[in-house]
Amino acid sequence: MNTGIGASSGIGIGKALLVYEPEIVINNDKIYGQEAQAELLKIQDAISKSINQLKEIKKKSELNNNQEAADIIETHISLLNDPVLFESIESNVIEKNMNGPLAVNEAINQQVLIFDAIDDPYIKERAKDIQDIGNRIIHNLLNINPQEIFQLEEAVILVGKDITPAQMALIDKTYVQGIVAEIGGETCHTAILARNMEIPAVLGVKGICDLIQKDVLIAIDGTKGTVEYDLSEETLMEYKEKIQQDEQAKKELSIYKNCVTRTKDGRHVELGGNIGLPQDVNSVFEYGAEGIGLFRTEFLFMDTPHLPSEEVQFDAYRSVVEKMGSKPVIIRTLDIGGDKNIPYLDLPKEENPFLGYRAIRICFDRIDIFKSQLRAILRASAYGNARIMYPMIASVEEVIQANAILSEVKSDLLENDIPFNSKIEVGVMIEIPSAAITADLIIKEVDFFSIGTNDLTQYTLAADRMNDKVRYIYNSFHPSLLRLIKNVIDTSHSHGKFTGMCGEFAGNPLAAIMLLGMGLDEFSMSPSSIPKIRQIINSVSYSDAQKICDEVMELSSPNEIEAHLKERLSEILNSII
């Protein structure tokens, strides 16, 4: 048995179909003079061909009602249409005398490095998008045809180093029973599309391509993250029984996509979705979110060679706010620095960027950037229920300073008769321990809190979640974290205000009842996680959740807490998570 990351739940059984990327061999031949212009024409033709190919894939996705795939393919088309990409390629050809494939590869690698260095898995995924379109251009330059994996006649499990969004968009769900890949995780596009298509997936299975041969019968468990081959009859029967159980569970879960989130004794909580681009709103609606608890705005700044104008930002924010109607949209102001470097800002290199010049600290230093974004958000607030959230707040002084700048922007809009919601709600992310400890001071200056558990966990435990050597320490079930979270929630309630959570912990089924018992008002997560969390919350009374929370707060280790929650959740749902 091999293990990886359970990226899309369910059981899949089928023959292994090995998926591979055609080998790319790029030589270092130099080109000069008129050859350069001819090479640029070939590159333009390859880009045009790539765009047309993706348009066909998008069309097929839409015909198959796979809007999630169509949106991702549209993002790839936008990247291919980006003039900055061609300018970079052109520079490599003209100034560095690179041949076409080499020039494309070099330009793509430069962009990949920027996104690949970022800790946030959502933003990191953009590196893979860029690599995918780069490979497509080079394939077309070298006349390399992609592998045909779509004319299927029997049940298969796709096995490969990676399964790209373009490949995912074309697969036939009738025959593809599962996906196994050596790379990828829960937030990658392969995982998102697999969940949307309800295809089991296990990703991050190192070396699996060397272990499994074509047509070998394999079974995967996308919940546990396991892959088995050389199956005995007994094992095969066990998997088939699990498939029947899963089908029943899916039917039960489907009713929770579009219903109110309310406990058995009537307490309502809000389940929101996290997004990074305007087109992500489609998945928010697909899974029945009651709002957007986190709109990451970094992509607007990272997908361009220069600062996005106020108008560009306004258009993006307005499109989301308008689509959401009366539902809340919490827009986080710029959170760059740390691992999110933007070349045109020329941010200084730091020994410890996570504790340095980032997020609100950059905004205070570059007030022009901050004011432009605040103006865009305020203008968008005239079209729906927008809210503003400041990231990386360490003290009440920072909140007062940010609000003073916001007041200046509001005054300017009023003087120029530009409409906006003058009563727009303003909140802060609680992701630094000092903010969690002084929540009683900060709450007086804001309308709400949103807990960012990813950073709060690593800052509290002094454990980098991306460092394999200390990852065992990083655990949001640690008693210290739970006490900080409860203090933040209790403090907001004592002032008649609300607390949400937009870190990964909010979408963790094991944590749901405990967080509910703490009094968390809003859970914001990857949209595909919403039905499961809603099922859990709707299956318990708030009073019982409070009792479970009290039990947990008496325990002294993450392992004890997780074991206790697993037992209590199993009792409530009659199934072990």
Solvent accessible surface area in square Angstrom, and as a share of the most:
residue,aa,sasa,rsa
1,M,148,0.66
2,N,32,0.17
3,T,92,0.53
4,G,26,0.25
5,I,72,0.37
6,G,26,0.25
7,A,4,0.03
8,S,3,0.02
9,S,69,0.44
10,G,4,0.04
11,I,18,0.09
12,G,2,0.02
13,I,24,0.12
14,G,4,0.04
15,K,79,0.33
16,A,1,0.01
17,L,30,0.15
18,L,53,0.27
19,V,7,0.04
20,Y,130,0.49
21,E,80,0.36
22,P,21,0.13
23,E,144,0.65
24,I,51,0.26
25,V,110,0.63
26,I,47,0.24
27,N,84,0.43
28,N,114,0.58
29,D,88,0.46
30,K,111,0.47
31,I,17,0.09
32,Y,130,0.50
33,G,63,0.60
34,Q,166,0.74
35,E,97,0.44
36,A,8,0.06
37,Q,107,0.48
38,A,50,0.38
39,E,23,0.10
40,L,11,0.05
41,L,114,0.57
42,K,114,0.48
43,I,0,0.00
44,Q,79,0.35
45,D,96,0.50
46,A,5,0.04
47,I,17,0.09
48,S,58,0.37
49,K,100,0.42
50,S,0,0.00
51,I,22,0.11
52,N,88,0.45
53,Q,52,0.23
54,L,1,0.00
55,K,103,0.44
56,E,86,0.39
57,I,15,0.08
58,K,48,0.20
59,K,109,0.46
60,K,100,0.42
61,S,0,0.00
62,E,75,0.34
63,L,138,0.69
64,N,100,0.51
65,N,140,0.72
66,N,11,0.06
67,Q,79,0.35
68,E,27,0.12
69,A,1,0.00
70,A,0,0.00
71,D,19,0.10
72,I,12,0.06
73,I,0,0.00
74,E,64,0.29
75,T,11,0.06
76,H,4,0.02
77,I,8,0.04
78,S,61,0.40
79,L,21,0.11
80,L,6,0.03
81,N,89,0.46
82,D,35,0.18
83,P,90,0.56
84,V,39,0.23
85,L,4,0.02
86,F,42,0.18
87,E,102,0.46
88,S,31,0.20
89,I,0,0.00
90,E,65,0.29
91,S,38,0.25
92,N,4,0.02
93,V,0,0.00
94,I,76,0.38
95,E,131,0.59
96,K,90,0.38
97,N,40,0.21
98,M,25,0.11
99,N,13,0.07
100,G,0,0.00
101,P,16,0.10
102,L,32,0.16
103,A,0,0.00
104,V,0,0.00
105,N,42,0.22
106,E,58,0.26
107,A,0,0.00
108,I,1,0.01
109,N,56,0.29
110,Q,80,0.36
111,Q,39,0.17
112,V,22,0.13
113,L,124,0.62
114,I,55,0.28
115,F,7,0.03
116,D,69,0.36
117,A,73,0.57
118,I,1,0.00
119,D,11,0.06
120,D,19,0.10
121,P,40,0.25
122,Y,45,0.17
123,I,0,0.00
124,K,67,0.28
125,E,16,0.07
126,R,8,0.03
127,A,6,0.05
128,K,34,0.15
129,D,2,0.01
130,I,3,0.01
131,Q,55,0.24
132,D,21,0.11
133,I,3,0.02
134,G,1,0.01
135,N,35,0.18
136,R,49,0.18
137,I,0,0.00
138,I,3,0.02
139,H,19,0.08
140,N,18,0.09
141,L,30,0.15
142,L,64,0.32
143,N,122,0.63
144,I,41,0.21
145,N,129,0.66
146,P,86,0.54
147,Q,31,0.14
148,E,130,0.58
149,I,3,0.01
150,F,44,0.18
151,Q,162,0.72
152,L,30,0.15
153,E,160,0.72
154,E,81,0.37
155,A,44,0.34
156,V,8,0.05
157,I,0,0.00
158,L,0,0.00
159,V,0,0.00
160,G,0,0.00
161,K,130,0.55
162,D,27,0.14
163,I,0,0.00
164,T,15,0.09
165,P,1,0.01
166,A,10,0.08
167,Q,24,0.11
168,M,0,0.00
169,A,3,0.03
170,L,43,0.21
171,I,9,0.05
172,D,55,0.29
173,K,114,0.48
174,T,97,0.56
175,Y,67,0.25
176,V,3,0.02
177,Q,59,0.26
178,G,0,0.00
179,I,0,0.00
180,V,0,0.00
181,A,1,0.01
182,E,35,0.16
183,I,71,0.36
184,G,28,0.27
185,G,18,0.17
186,E,103,0.46
187,T,48,0.28
188,C,7,0.04
189,H,28,0.13
190,T,2,0.01
191,A,0,0.00
192,I,38,0.19
193,L,0,0.00
194,A,0,0.00
195,R,53,0.19
196,N,34,0.18
197,M,15,0.07
198,E,101,0.45
199,I,5,0.03
200,P,11,0.07
201,A,0,0.00
202,V,0,0.00
203,L,1,0.00
204,G,22,0.21
205,V,2,0.01
206,K,181,0.77
207,G,31,0.29
208,I,0,0.00
209,C,43,0.25
210,D,130,0.67
211,L,87,0.43
212,I,4,0.02
213,Q,136,0.60
214,K,129,0.55
215,D,73,0.38
216,V,41,0.24
217,L,69,0.35
218,I,0,0.00
219,A,0,0.00
220,I,0,0.00
221,D,7,0.03
222,G,1,0.01
223,T,91,0.53
224,K,142,0.60
225,G,0,0.00
226,T,16,0.09
227,V,0,0.00
228,E,35,0.16
229,Y,61,0.23
230,D,119,0.61
231,L,35,0.17
232,S,62,0.40
233,E,134,0.60
234,E,127,0.57
235,T,30,0.18
236,L,24,0.12
237,M,102,0.45
238,E,84,0.37
239,Y,8,0.03
240,K,93,0.40
241,E,92,0.41
242,K,68,0.29
243,I,55,0.28
244,Q,133,0.59
245,Q,119,0.53
246,D,42,0.22
247,E,85,0.38
248,Q,96,0.43
249,A,51,0.39
250,K,66,0.28
251,K,137,0.58
252,E,84,0.38
253,L,49,0.24
254,S,64,0.41
255,I,117,0.60
256,Y,37,0.14
257,K,52,0.22
258,N,116,0.59
259,C,50,0.30
260,V,73,0.42
261,T,0,0.00
262,R,113,0.41
263,T,5,0.03
264,K,147,0.62
265,D,78,0.40
266,G,44,0.42
267,R,65,0.24
268,H,90,0.40
269,V,1,0.01
270,E,39,0.17
271,L,0,0.00
272,G,0,0.00
273,G,0,0.00
274,N,16,0.08
275,I,0,0.00
276,G,1,0.01
277,L,25,0.13
278,P,29,0.18
279,Q,55,0.25
280,D,32,0.16
281,V,0,0.00
282,N,54,0.27
283,S,13,0.09
284,V,0,0.00
285,F,90,0.37
286,E,80,0.36
287,Y,17,0.06
288,G,12,0.12
289,A,2,0.02
290,E,32,0.14
291,G,1,0.01
292,I,2,0.01
293,G,0,0.00
294,L,6,0.03
295,F,1,0.00
296,R,31,0.11
297,T,0,0.00
298,E,0,0.00
299,F,7,0.03
300,L,26,0.13
301,F,1,0.00
302,M,18,0.08
303,D,56,0.29
304,T,29,0.17
305,P,63,0.40
306,H,117,0.52
307,L,63,0.31
308,P,9,0.06
309,S,58,0.38
310,E,37,0.16
311,E,90,0.41
312,V,79,0.45
313,Q,2,0.01
314,F,15,0.06
315,D,70,0.36
316,A,11,0.09
317,Y,0,0.00
318,R,76,0.28
319,S,34,0.22
320,V,1,0.00
321,V,0,0.00
322,E,87,0.39
323,K,106,0.45
324,M,6,0.03
325,G,36,0.34
326,S,102,0.66
327,K,75,0.32
328,P,13,0.08
329,V,0,0.00
330,I,2,0.01
331,I,0,0.00
332,R,13,0.05
333,T,0,0.00
334,L,1,0.01
335,D,4,0.02
336,I,1,0.00
337,G,4,0.04
338,G,15,0.15
339,D,19,0.10
340,K,10,0.04
341,N,60,0.31
342,I,2,0.01
343,P,80,0.50
344,Y,64,0.24
345,L,20,0.10
346,D,125,0.65
347,L,28,0.14
348,P,81,0.51
349,K,190,0.81
350,E,64,0.29
351,E,187,0.84
352,N,80,0.41
353,P,38,0.24
354,F,46,0.19
355,L,112,0.56
356,G,17,0.16
357,Y,57,0.22
358,R,8,0.03
359,A,1,0.00
360,I,0,0.00
361,R,70,0.26
362,I,2,0.01
363,C,1,0.01
364,F,33,0.14
365,D,95,0.49
366,R,83,0.30
367,I,70,0.35
368,D,84,0.44
369,I,7,0.04
370,F,0,0.00
371,K,64,0.27
372,S,30,0.19
373,Q,0,0.00
374,L,0,0.00
375,R,50,0.18
376,A,0,0.00
377,I,0,0.00
378,L,0,0.00
379,R,36,0.13
380,A,0,0.00
381,S,4,0.03
382,A,48,0.37
383,Y,93,0.35
384,G,25,0.24
385,N,48,0.24
386,A,2,0.01
387,R,35,0.13
388,I,0,0.00
389,M,0,0.00
390,Y,0,0.00
391,P,0,0.00
392,M,3,0.01
393,I,0,0.00
394,A,25,0.19
395,S,35,0.23
396,V,28,0.16
397,E,116,0.52
398,E,29,0.13
399,V,0,0.00
400,I,87,0.44
401,Q,80,0.35
402,A,0,0.00
403,N,33,0.17
404,A,53,0.41
405,I,10,0.05
406,L,7,0.03
407,S,61,0.39
408,E,93,0.42
409,V,5,0.03
410,K,43,0.18
411,S,56,0.36
412,D,56,0.29
413,L,0,0.00
414,L,116,0.58
415,E,140,0.63
416,N,86,0.44
417,D,128,0.66
418,I,48,0.24
419,P,92,0.58
420,F,27,0.11
421,N,55,0.28
422,S,69,0.44
423,K,176,0.74
424,I,8,0.04
425,E,60,0.27
426,V,11,0.07
427,G,0,0.00
428,V,0,0.00
429,M,7,0.03
430,I,0,0.00
431,E,5,0.02
432,I,20,0.10
433,P,29,0.18
434,S,46,0.30
435,A,0,0.00
436,A,0,0.00
437,I,113,0.57
438,T,44,0.26
439,A,0,0.00
440,D,69,0.36
441,L,82,0.41
442,I,0,0.00
443,I,0,0.00
444,K,128,0.54
445,E,69,0.31
446,V,5,0.03
447,D,56,0.29
448,F,0,0.00
449,F,0,0.00
450,S,1,0.00
451,I,0,0.00
452,G,4,0.04
453,T,1,0.01
454,N,35,0.18
455,D,14,0.07
456,L,0,0.00
457,T,0,0.00
458,Q,13,0.06
459,Y,40,0.15
460,T,38,0.22
461,L,28,0.14
462,A,93,0.72
463,A,2,0.02
464,D,60,0.31
465,R,33,0.12
466,M,94,0.42
467,N,61,0.32
468,D,112,0.58
469,K,171,0.73
470,V,42,0.24
471,R,115,0.42
472,Y,177,0.67
473,I,63,0.32
474,Y,48,0.18
475,N,35,0.18
476,S,15,0.10
477,F,10,0.04
478,H,58,0.26
479,P,16,0.10
480,S,37,0.24
481,L,0,0.00
482,L,1,0.01
483,R,120,0.44
484,L,25,0.13
485,I,0,0.00
486,K,54,0.23
487,N,61,0.31
488,V,0,0.00
489,I,0,0.00
490,D,64,0.33
491,T,16,0.09
492,S,0,0.00
493,H,70,0.31
494,S,87,0.56
495,H,76,0.34
496,G,73,0.70
497,K,59,0.25
498,F,47,0.20
499,T,0,0.00
500,G,0,0.00
501,M,0,0.00
502,C,6,0.03
503,G,4,0.04
504,E,103,0.46
505,F,10,0.04
506,A,0,0.00
507,G,15,0.15
508,N,48,0.25
509,P,35,0.22
510,L,19,0.09
511,A,0,0.00
512,A,0,0.00
513,I,4,0.02
514,M,0,0.00
515,L,0,0.00
516,L,0,0.00
517,G,7,0.07
518,M,7,0.03
519,G,1,0.01
520,L,0,0.00
521,D,34,0.18
522,E,7,0.03
523,F,0,0.00
524,S,0,0.00
525,M,5,0.02
526,S,47,0.30
527,P,15,0.10
528,S,26,0.17
529,S,34,0.22
530,I,0,0.00
531,P,8,0.05
532,K,55,0.23
533,I,0,0.00
534,R,0,0.00
535,Q,23,0.10
536,I,0,0.00
537,I,0,0.00
538,N,33,0.17
539,S,31,0.20
540,V,4,0.03
541,S,17,0.11
542,Y,42,0.16
543,S,54,0.35
544,D,64,0.33
545,A,0,0.00
546,Q,73,0.32
547,K,119,0.51
548,I,1,0.01
549,C,1,0.01
550,D,86,0.44
551,E,64,0.29
552,V,1,0.00
553,M,31,0.14
554,E,147,0.66
555,L,45,0.22
556,S,90,0.58
557,S,35,0.23
558,P,27,0.17
559,N,117,0.60
560,E,80,0.36
561,I,1,0.00
562,E,49,0.22
563,A,63,0.49
564,H,46,0.21
565,L,4,0.02
566,K,85,0.36
567,E,103,0.46
568,R,55,0.20
569,L,4,0.02
570,S,26,0.17
571,E,105,0.47
572,I,49,0.25
573,L,31,0.15
574,N,137,0.70
575,S,53,0.34
576,I,134,0.68
577,I,64,0.32
